[in-house]
Amino acid sequence: MANHKSAIKRIRANEAKRLRNRYQHKSTRTLIKKLRATTDKLVIVDLFKQVSSALDKLAKKNIIHKNKAANQKSKLAKLVNKLAA
């Protein structure tokens, strides 16, 4: 256990950030699953905008690696283009 006041505060702050990061990451994964399951053209285009925005935010905050976000967006874009065409 930490002895310094600042170290104790760090532990509290890190736990809060960890929970927030987990929630955002899980929410994005759920959106991706929802996007993959959708077949309606109008809905899938709207969902893709939401998912790509969420992935960008996760990458910006270093919750996921920027290349992982780019790869996921690329794969999903291929899927959306295939269904929208």
Protein Blocks (a to p, Z undefined) as FASTA:
>chain_A
ZZbfklmmmmmmmmmmmmmmmmmmmmmmmmmmmmmmpcbfklmmmmmmmmmmmmmmmmmn
omacfklmmmmmmmmmmmmmmmmZZ
